[in-house]
Amino acid sequence: MAETISVRIGRGELSEIGKLSKEQKRTRSDILREVLEKGIREKKLELALERYRNNEATAAKAAQIAGIPLSRFLDILFEKKIEFHYTLEDFREDIKGLT
């Protein structure tokens, strides 16, 4: 169920939302929901990558944080040239939920 909230938006951002709304012939609310959804996905990935880089999460756990398949997370690591590190302890952590 959707919920209504109030958010202050700067004039510049509001103008851009208005332009997108007119160009795509969609409501400002639709545009805002789409932008918010994309921003949440991006923020989750950013958090997952940060935790992975800091050895606070295994690749599998980071993929879970990002809400994406492990294979996609590994592709992103490769694309961003982030070193893949995986220890025996990481493996044990990843399979805990499988047994």
Buried (B, 14 or more C-beta within 10 A) or exposed (E): EEEEEEEEEEEEEEEBBEEBBEEEEEEBEEBBEEBEEEEEEEEBBEBBBEBBBEEEBBBBBBBBBBEBEBEEBBEBBEEEEEEEEEEEEBEEBBEEEEE
